[in-house]
Amino acid sequence: MYKVRYIPSEYWFERGKRYKEEFRPNKYSELQERILLDYLKNILSSFSTVLEVGCGFGRITKLLLSNFPNILEYIAIDLSPDQIENAKEFVKPAIDTKEHNPLNFIVSDIQSFQNERKYDLVISSEVLLHILPSEIEEVLIKIGDMSNEHIINIDWYEKKTPWNAAPHNFIHQYEKIYRNMPTISNVYRIPIVKRGSWFRSLDTKQSLFHACKRH
């Protein structure tokens, strides 16, 4: 089957103009957000500085800022100027009530992003699956270098790539790459699924990956 050549910067610059209007909350995104919140509250130690890679229109940004009042600094980057403008509007209710606004939006892709700071938590949701296979290892190393404690990414993960996978979606071996990084001590994968009877089970085909920095 012929696949259109995928150039990430071009694809997301154009799609970013309409992504917020196309997005519809559903049982998959709700389960993803619930599992992420539960994991952050119950597993991670406290964190006060956050770098979000690929914030989109601010869905995860707003979720974290609304639920973790101890965040003192939050940097959110995205390569789409349109996504950043949508995120500023979408997240506004979550920061209007704060005495100190911890949020700073930056238009950039992760490859071009330059910052010597390290953050307690570096997080991305449904972003790294769009990174080209030839670039994913370099990107994860860079993300790892920007964290002083935790790295979390939520992405599509199955044992085999389906034949009809979209040209901008890739399954990467995150656990293997993380484990090969000398700065990482532990890696965990939590499938984003809801267990129950056959008609109540839900499998998003995604996993939450958590890499811990070595001290």
SEBA-293999 format. One record per residue (C-alpha): residue in three letters; chain; x, y, z. Coordinates in nm, 3 decimals. Layout:
REM residues N
<r ALA	c A	u X	v Y	w Z>
...
END
This chain:
REM residues 215
<r MET	c A	u 0.000	v 0.000	w 0.000>
<r TYR	c A	u 0.136	v 0.340	w -0.097>
<r LYS	c A	u 0.193	v 0.581	w 0.189>
<r VAL	c A	u 0.231	v 0.956	w 0.163>
<r ARG	c A	u 0.576	v 1.076	w 0.267>
<r TYR	c A	u 0.557	v 1.208	w 0.621>
<r ILE	c A	u 0.751	v 1.523	w 0.709>
<r PRO	c A	u 0.668	v 1.598	w 1.076>
<r SER	c A	u 0.723	v 1.974	w 1.072>
<r GLU	c A	u 0.512	v 2.024	w 0.759>
<r TYR	c A	u 0.239	v 1.783	w 0.868>
<r TRP	c A	u 0.187	v 1.927	w 1.216>
<r PHE	c A	u 0.225	v 2.287	w 1.109>
<r GLU	c A	u -0.077	v 2.237	w 0.882>
<r ARG	c A	u -0.278	v 2.002	w 1.102>
<r GLY	c A	u -0.218	v 2.224	w 1.402>
<r LYS	c A	u -0.444	v 2.483	w 1.240>
<r ARG	c A	u -0.748	v 2.255	w 1.279>
<r TYR	c A	u -0.653	v 2.001	w 1.545>
<r LYS	c A	u -0.847	v 2.157	w 1.833>
<r GLU	c A	u -1.166	v 2.170	w 1.626>
<r GLU	c A	u -1.122	v 1.806	w 1.522>
<r PHE	c A	u -1.056	v 1.675	w 1.874>
<r ARG	c A	u -1.349	v 1.518	w 2.055>
<r PRO	c A	u -1.319	v 1.395	w 2.415>
<r ASN	c A	u -1.412	v 1.029	w 2.434>
<r LYS	c A	u -1.384	v 0.724	w 2.659>
<r TYR	c A	u -1.026	v 0.667	w 2.540>
<r SER	c A	u -0.900	v 1.015	w 2.626>
<r GLU	c A	u -1.092	v 1.009	w 2.955>
<r LEU	c A	u -0.932	v 0.678	w 3.056>
<r GLN	c A	u -0.590	v 0.808	w 2.953>
<r GLU	c A	u -0.628	v 1.119	w 3.166>
<r ARG	c A	u -0.759	v 0.926	w 3.467>
<r ILE	c A	u -0.473	v 0.677	w 3.462>
<r LEU	c A	u -0.218	v 0.956	w 3.417>
<r LEU	c A	u -0.357	v 1.153	w 3.712>
<r ASP	c A	u -0.373	v 0.846	w 3.936>
<r TYR	c A	u -0.018	v 0.752	w 3.845>
<r LEU	c A	u 0.123	v 1.099	w 3.908>
<r LYS	c A	u -0.057	v 1.132	w 4.242>
<r ASN	c A	u 0.022	v 0.786	w 4.375>
<r ILE	c A	u 0.359	v 0.689	w 4.225>
<r LEU	c A	u 0.566	v 1.001	w 4.172>
<r SER	c A	u 0.723	v 1.198	w 4.449>
<r SER	c A	u 0.637	v 1.566	w 4.454>
<r PHE	c A	u 0.741	v 1.771	w 4.150>
<r SER	c A	u 0.741	v 2.147	w 4.109>
<r THR	c A	u 0.893	v 2.203	w 3.764>
<r VAL	c A	u 0.752	v 2.055	w 3.442>
<r LEU	c A	u 0.852	v 2.052	w 3.076>
<r GLU	c A	u 0.577	v 1.934	w 2.842>
<r VAL	c A	u 0.690	v 1.830	w 2.495>
<r GLY	c A	u 0.421	v 1.873	w 2.229>
<r CYS	c A	u 0.148	v 2.039	w 2.436>
<r GLY	c A	u -0.099	v 2.067	w 2.146>
<r PHE	c A	u -0.401	v 2.275	w 2.244>
<r GLY	c A	u -0.321	v 2.230	w 2.613>
<r ARG	c A	u -0.526	v 1.925	w 2.716>
<r ILE	c A	u -0.258	v 1.772	w 2.941>
<r THR	c A	u -0.126	v 2.115	w 3.038>
<r LYS	c A	u -0.461	v 2.213	w 3.183>
<r LEU	c A	u -0.504	v 1.873	w 3.348>
<r LEU	c A	u -0.176	v 1.901	w 3.539>
<r LEU	c A	u -0.206	v 2.266	w 3.634>
<r SER	c A	u -0.561	v 2.207	w 3.763>
<r ASN	c A	u -0.461	v 1.911	w 3.980>
<r PHE	c A	u -0.111	v 1.992	w 4.107>
<r PRO	c A	u -0.109	v 2.332	w 4.281>
<r ASN	c A	u 0.256	v 2.292	w 4.385>
<r ILE	c A	u 0.383	v 2.338	w 4.029>
<r LEU	c A	u 0.605	v 2.647	w 4.030>
<r GLU	c A	u 0.726	v 2.639	w 3.670>
<r TYR	c A	u 0.564	v 2.482	w 3.365>
<r ILE	c A	u 0.719	v 2.509	w 3.019>
<r ALA	c A	u 0.499	v 2.385	w 2.734>
<r ILE	c A	u 0.637	v 2.360	w 2.381>
<r ASP	c A	u 0.477	v 2.278	w 2.047>
<r LEU	c A	u 0.595	v 2.324	w 1.691>
<r SER	c A	u 0.257	v 2.464	w 1.579>
<r PRO	c A	u 0.195	v 2.836	w 1.645>
<r ASP	c A	u -0.179	v 2.770	w 1.607>
<r GLN	c A	u -0.170	v 2.499	w 1.873>
<r ILE	c A	u 0.012	v 2.733	w 2.110>
<r GLU	c A	u -0.248	v 3.007	w 2.061>
<r ASN	c A	u -0.530	v 2.758	w 2.120>
<r ALA	c A	u -0.351	v 2.629	w 2.430>
<r LYS	c A	u -0.322	v 2.979	w 2.578>
<r GLU	c A	u -0.698	v 3.017	w 2.556>
<r PHE	c A	u -0.780	v 2.662	w 2.667>
<r VAL	c A	u -0.555	v 2.668	w 2.976>
<r LYS	c A	u -0.647	v 3.021	w 3.085>
<r PRO	c A	u -0.918	v 2.913	w 3.337>
<r ALA	c A	u -0.665	v 2.691	w 3.516>
<r ILE	c A	u -0.417	v 2.974	w 3.580>
<r ASP	c A	u -0.646	v 3.277	w 3.625>
<r THR	c A	u -0.703	v 3.186	w 3.989>
<r LYS	c A	u -0.332	v 3.146	w 4.072>
<r GLU	c A	u -0.134	v 3.421	w 4.243>
<r HIS	c A	u 0.169	v 3.324	w 4.038>
<r ASN	c A	u 0.140	v 3.213	w 3.676>
<r PRO	c A	u 0.389	v 2.925	w 3.635>
<r LEU	c A	u 0.316	v 2.869	w 3.266>
<r ASN	c A	u 0.530	v 2.968	w 2.970>
<r PHE	c A	u 0.447	v 2.859	w 2.614>
<r ILE	c A	u 0.720	v 2.826	w 2.351>
<r VAL	c A	u 0.685	v 2.754	w 1.978>
<r SER	c A	u 0.945	v 2.486	w 1.903>
<r ASP	c A	u 0.987	v 2.123	w 1.817>
<r ILE	c A	u 1.188	v 1.912	w 2.058>
<r GLN	c A	u 1.481	v 1.878	w 1.818>
<r SER	c A	u 1.528	v 2.257	w 1.803>
<r PHE	c A	u 1.443	v 2.333	w 2.164>
<r GLN	c A	u 1.738	v 2.477	w 2.356>
<r ASN	c A	u 1.729	v 2.504	w 2.732>
<r GLU	c A	u 1.999	v 2.431	w 2.987>
<r ARG	c A	u 1.745	v 2.387	w 3.268>
<r LYS	c A	u 1.648	v 2.049	w 3.407>
<r TYR	c A	u 1.293	v 1.974	w 3.518>
<r ASP	c A	u 1.149	v 1.745	w 3.784>
<r LEU	c A	u 0.909	v 1.601	w 3.527>
<r VAL	c A	u 0.938	v 1.591	w 3.148>
<r ILE	c A	u 0.610	v 1.472	w 3.000>
<r SER	c A	u 0.459	v 1.412	w 2.657>
<r SER	c A	u 0.129	v 1.260	w 2.554>
<r GLU	c A	u 0.070	v 1.115	w 2.207>
<r VAL	c A	u 0.370	v 1.300	w 2.071>
<r LEU	c A	u 0.665	v 1.063	w 2.045>
<r LEU	c A	u 0.467	v 0.820	w 1.828>
<r HIS	c A	u 0.489	v 1.089	w 1.559>
<r ILE	c A	u 0.870	v 1.110	w 1.574>
<r LEU	c A	u 1.044	v 0.940	w 1.282>
<r PRO	c A	u 1.206	v 0.603	w 1.372>
<r SER	c A	u 1.541	v 0.741	w 1.258>
<r GLU	c A	u 1.515	v 1.021	w 1.516>
<r ILE	c A	u 1.342	v 0.865	w 1.818>
<r GLU	c A	u 1.658	v 0.752	w 2.000>
<r GLU	c A	u 1.817	v 1.096	w 1.972>
<r VAL	c A	u 1.495	v 1.262	w 2.089>
<r LEU	c A	u 1.463	v 1.037	w 2.395>
<r ILE	c A	u 1.824	v 1.103	w 2.490>
<r LYS	c A	u 1.762	v 1.478	w 2.466>
<r ILE	c A	u 1.444	v 1.450	w 2.673>
<r GLY	c A	u 1.635	v 1.246	w 2.929>
<r ASP	c A	u 1.902	v 1.513	w 2.955>
<r MET	c A	u 1.634	v 1.772	w 3.036>
<r SER	c A	u 1.497	v 1.579	w 3.332>
<r ASN	c A	u 1.648	v 1.555	w 3.679>
<r GLU	c A	u 1.392	v 1.307	w 3.812>
<r HIS	c A	u 1.109	v 1.167	w 3.595>
<r ILE	c A	u 1.025	v 1.120	w 3.227>
<r ILE	c A	u 0.674	v 1.015	w 3.128>
<r ASN	c A	u 0.541	v 0.958	w 2.780>
<r ILE	c A	u 0.203	v 0.821	w 2.677>
<r ASP	c A	u 0.207	v 0.668	w 2.332>
<r TRP	c A	u 0.065	v 0.403	w 2.103>
<r TYR	c A	u 0.215	v 0.064	w 2.178>
<r GLU	c A	u 0.138	v -0.280	w 2.037>
<r LYS	c A	u 0.355	v -0.585	w 1.977>
<r LYS	c A	u 0.324	v -0.546	w 1.601>
<r THR	c A	u 0.252	v -0.249	w 1.380>
<r PRO	c A	u -0.084	v -0.297	w 1.202>
<r TRP	c A	u -0.071	v -0.306	w 0.824>
<r ASN	c A	u -0.302	v -0.005	w 0.803>
<r ALA	c A	u -0.107	v 0.221	w 1.040>
<r ALA	c A	u -0.122	v 0.589	w 0.945>
<r PRO	c A	u 0.200	v 0.723	w 0.788>
<r HIS	c A	u 0.250	v 0.965	w 1.078>
<r ASN	c A	u 0.216	v 0.701	w 1.353>
<r PHE	c A	u 0.501	v 0.475	w 1.468>
<r ILE	c A	u 0.549	v 0.211	w 1.736>
<r HIS	c A	u 0.883	v 0.271	w 1.907>
<r GLN	c A	u 1.063	v 0.044	w 2.152>
<r TYR	c A	u 1.064	v 0.299	w 2.434>
<r GLU	c A	u 1.160	v 0.056	w 2.711>
<r LYS	c A	u 1.459	v -0.072	w 2.518>
<r ILE	c A	u 1.582	v 0.278	w 2.432>
<r TYR	c A	u 1.540	v 0.403	w 2.787>
<r ARG	c A	u 1.723	v 0.101	w 2.931>
<r ASN	c A	u 2.016	v 0.162	w 2.697>
<r MET	c A	u 2.053	v 0.516	w 2.831>
<r PRO	c A	u 2.318	v 0.524	w 3.110>
<r THR	c A	u 2.135	v 0.805	w 3.289>
<r ILE	c A	u 1.820	v 0.595	w 3.340>
<r SER	c A	u 1.789	v 0.365	w 3.642>
<r ASN	c A	u 1.440	v 0.215	w 3.600>
<r VAL	c A	u 1.170	v 0.195	w 3.332>
<r TYR	c A	u 0.805	v 0.103	w 3.379>
<r ARG	c A	u 0.525	v 0.045	w 3.127>
<r ILE	c A	u 0.163	v 0.073	w 3.233>
<r PRO	c A	u -0.092	v -0.029	w 2.966>
<r ILE	c A	u -0.381	v 0.215	w 2.946>
<r VAL	c A	u -0.663	v -0.037	w 2.973>
<r LYS	c A	u -0.981	v -0.079	w 3.173>
<r ARG	c A	u -1.049	v -0.432	w 3.293>
<r GLY	c A	u -1.401	v -0.569	w 3.320>
<r SER	c A	u -1.649	v -0.792	w 3.145>
<r TRP	c A	u -1.614	v -0.817	w 2.768>
<r PHE	c A	u -1.853	v -0.529	w 2.704>
<r ARG	c A	u -1.698	v -0.305	w 2.970>
<r SER	c A	u -1.329	v -0.363	w 2.899>
<r LEU	c A	u -1.142	v -0.090	w 2.717>
<r ASP	c A	u -0.799	v -0.109	w 2.555>
<r THR	c A	u -0.668	v 0.220	w 2.418>
<r LYS	c A	u -0.367	v 0.049	w 2.253>
<r GLN	c A	u -0.156	v 0.298	w 2.446>
<r SER	c A	u 0.086	v 0.268	w 2.736>
<r LEU	c A	u 0.227	v 0.506	w 2.992>
<r PHE	c A	u 0.606	v 0.481	w 3.000>
<r HIS	c A	u 0.790	v 0.608	w 3.308>
<r ALA	c A	u 1.168	v 0.639	w 3.308>
<r CYS	c A	u 1.351	v 0.735	w 3.631>
<r LYS	c A	u 1.680	v 0.920	w 3.626>
<r ARG	c A	u 1.982	v 0.765	w 3.792>
<r HIS	c A	u 2.124	v 0.952	w 4.095>
END
